[in-house]
Amino acid sequence: MNAALILSGGSGQRFQSALPKQYHKILGKMVIEYVIEEALQAKKIDCVMIAGAMCPSLAGILKKHPEIKCVPGGKKRNETILNGLHALNELSCERVIILDAVRPLVTSDLMDAYISLIENGQEAVSTVQPITDSLGCLDMHEVDRSRYYLMQSPEAYDFKLLYRHFDPDSPLTEVAHQLPKGLKITLYRDFPENPKLTYPWEKTYIAHALRQRSKHEA
């Protein structure tokens, strides 16, 4: 069984809103709904699960999509992931793609591509972006930015491997870094437009990107 685990546990402190940012609307639709709809359309996803605190917005989504499963979120991202992994383990999950509720430009085709890579022998797939700005160091030492990249969600894994090694108390912020050395991993570079809603002003940028994608699909 292949699963999409949507992380929706953030409180949005940097967004400065009592309403978590994933439930704010862009172009008339909650940010998380863009992610949900694509996950439900993905051909290789058998189960969609949301990990997040119950609230009126989430309750409304679950009423609209009763096929979606839900587990509580944690105080931190890793705790939220762990809650989802425990629930998916009970469902005999084989492959999982982890999605952020606040990255609304993810597509069903991308999800299918990541799951296909895992089905064909990869143990992990990470979304990575090149660093295009100058990269500094506190001691003013020269840094070769070509040796580094940004790591983002979505990220996909062989479930048993991830479940065996995942440590919610790890200081590492990238899940793939918890897995054994020699990991068969694909660093996926072909998803450059992957904004994360963090600050209020980013709603305008994401709205523009969504409009452009709609025009392209039309």
N, C-alpha and C positions, 0 to 999 in steps of 0.2 A: 504494500500500500504506500502510495506517495502522498505527502501532506504539505500544505502551505501553512506555516505558522506566522500569523500576523501579530507583531508586537505592538500593543496599544496601551502600555502601562505608564507612559510619560505624563507628568502633571503640567508641563509647559511653563515652568517658572520664567525662563528667558523670554517667553512669548507674552508675559505679563497679562494673563487672562485667567479668570476663574474657570472658564471652560477650556478643557484640554485642547491643544491646537489641532489634534486629529479630528475633532468634531466641529471645527470651524468650517464654514462653507466657502468654496471657490467655484464660481460659475454655477451657483445654485445647488451644489452637491457637496456633502461632507468629504473632507480630504480622504478619510479612511475608506469611503465608499468607492473611490476610484481603484484602490488596491483590491478591495473585496470583489468587485465586478470582474476584474481581470483574472483573479485567482479562480473564480467560479467558471470562467470561460476556458481556462487552460485545459487542454486535452489530457495531459498527463497527471493532473492533480485529482486525487480521489477524495480528499478530505481537506476542508478549510477550517482552521481553528484560530480563534482570536484569544490572545492572552492580555487581559486588561481588567481594570476595576469596573464593576457594573455601575452604570449611570443611566439616566433617561435616554441619552443619545444611543448608547450601546444597546439598551433594551429595545429601542425602536428598530435598530438594524436586525437584531435577532428575531424579532417578530416578523419582519419583512422577509428574512432568509432563515427559516427554521432548520435548514440543512446544515447551517454553520454551527460548529461546536465552540464552546467558550470555557475558559479557565481563568481564575483570578490572576491579576498581575502581581508583581512583587514591588518592594520599595526601590530596587535597583534593576537595571536591565538584565543582569545575569540571573537574578531571582525570577524575573518574568519568563526568561527562556527556560529555566529549570522547570517551572510549573507546566509549561507547554510540553517539554520533553517527557516528563512523567506521564502526562495524560496520553501522549502519542505512543509511548511504550506499551501502555495498556491496550492500544489498538493495533499492536503488531506492525508499527510503521517500519518501512524499509528505507525510504529516502525522504528527506525533508528539505524544503526551501524556506529560509527565514526571511521575512519581509518586515519593513518598517511601515507603520500606519501613516507616517508623515512623508513618504516618498511616493507621491501619487502618479508619477510618470512610468512606473513599471508596467510591463505588458504581459499578456498571457503567452505570447510567442517566446519572450525571454524566459519565463518560468519553464516552459516546455523544453527549451534549449538547455537550461541548467540541469533539469531532471534527466534529460537524455545523456548528458555527459556523465552523470553519476551511474546511470544504467550501463554505460559502456566502459566502466572500469575506473573512472576518476573517483577519488574519495572525498573531494571537496571542490567547490567552485566559489571563487571570491570575485566580486565586482571591484575593479581597481581603476584609478584615474591617475594619469601622469601629473606631476607637479610642474606647473607652468610658470609660477613665480620664482623669484630667487629664494633660496632656502638658507636661512641664517643659523648661526650657532652662537651661544652666549659668550664663548671665549674668542669670538670673531674668527675662528678657524674656517678655512674654505670648505664648503660642502658641495659635493658633486650630486646635484639633484637627480641626475639620470639613474642613480642607484636606488632611488626611493619612489614610492607611489602612495596614493591615498587608498584606503580600503573602506568599502561601503557595503551596505546591503543592496540588493538581495545576495544571499549566500546559501549555497546548497551543500548537503552532506549525505554521506552514507550514514544512515541513522544509528546503527549499532555502534559504529566507531565513535560517533559524536557522543552518544549516550554514555559510553564506557569511560570516556576521558573528560567529559565536561565537568568543570569545577566552578560552582557559582561564587566561590570566595577568591577566585584567581584575580590578581591585579591587572591581568591582560585585558585590554578592551576589544581585541579582535578574537573571535571564537576560534578561528582556524589556528591561531598561535598556541592553543592549548593541546592540539593534536600532535601525535608523535613525529619526530624528524623522519624525513624520507617520504612524507605524505604525497600521494598522487593528487596534485592540485592543479586546477586550471585557473589562471589569473585572467579573468574575462575583461577585455579592454574595449569592447565594442558597444558600450552603453554609456556614452559621454554625457547625455542630458539626463541627469539623475538628481535633481535638487531635493534637498531635505528642508521641510518647513521648520525653521527654528525661530525666526524673528518675524514680527508682523509685516514688515516691508516686503518679505519674500512672497507673500500672497500674490502681489502684482506680477512678479516675474513668473511664478508658476501658472497663473491664469493665462499669461501670454503664451507660455509653452504649450499648455493644453489646447488653446485655440489653434495654434499652428499645427499641432498634431491632428486635430479634427479636420483642418483644411486639407492636409496631406492625405488622410484616409479617405476623404470624400472624393 
